[in-house]
């Protein structure tokens, strides 16, 4: 007689133990994430200044943002321009440094630590440091330019140079992406490079047809995280420029902060926060949809062949 096997579900005690173990995370998620998000969404339809009672305004905060607040569009423009100046160049610089550090050179661990160090320094400390570096009167950058007969720009004090200055700072702190690239590069099988050399591939072809496809999941991850971080940019602009000069560095998050904590327009600030959430969500979805055309997953390829 064949033995019959009956699937046994978890007992009540096992289920209770499981819920007890995850309850700290659930409580933290509800109290510190889900709860504030729900309250923020509700506030976005109201007028609230912390002191006065909440007044229901419907969608007026959203219509005011799109049609009645010129600084809203200025902050959108600044944020997108900054993304264009810093996001892709930052990914390229991080990859280039990782490729160099993946070579067999002396003091390799020291160089890796040096390039990664800017990523772990406090954002305020970095902002103060770069204020001195880019000072138009006694900064080291303008001093170096003066040695070759070039008069340096005003950098943070010049509306035309303030945003590129902040983008330049972001390239200096590309060490976080570099570490991930380096880990991915070290995971590429050497047999692929050997096979490419046998086929006559030069260094460029090995980079294009072996290295980049093999590390494309890491490039994709850095692109997604970099996009989110770029649209949440705040600290350096707040410390170094305050949105100036002439709103040239008025990032979206800084505009949101001003309405929330300078003008105490909490309802309008909540609406701005949800608009930002939708923008980031849409951009992330576009990146995910495009990833099917350029991100290579070895496991999926093997599954397709089997």
Secondary structure, 3 states (H helix, E strand, C coil): CCCCCCCCCCCHHHHHHHHHHHHHHHHHHHHHHHHHHHHHHHHCCEECCCCCCCEECCCHHHHHHHHCCHHHHHHHHHHHHHHHHHHHHHHHHHHHHHHHHCCCCCCHHHHHHHHHHHHHCCHHHHHHHHHHHCCCCCCHHHHHHHHCCCCCCCHHHCCCCHHHHHHHHHHHCCHHHHHHHHHHHHCCCHHHHHHHHHCCCCHHHHHHHHHHHHCHHHHHHHHHHHHHHHHCCCHHHHHHCCCCCCCCCCCHHHHHHHHHHHCCCHHHHHHHHHHHHHHHHHHHHHHHHHHHHHCCCHHHHHHHHC
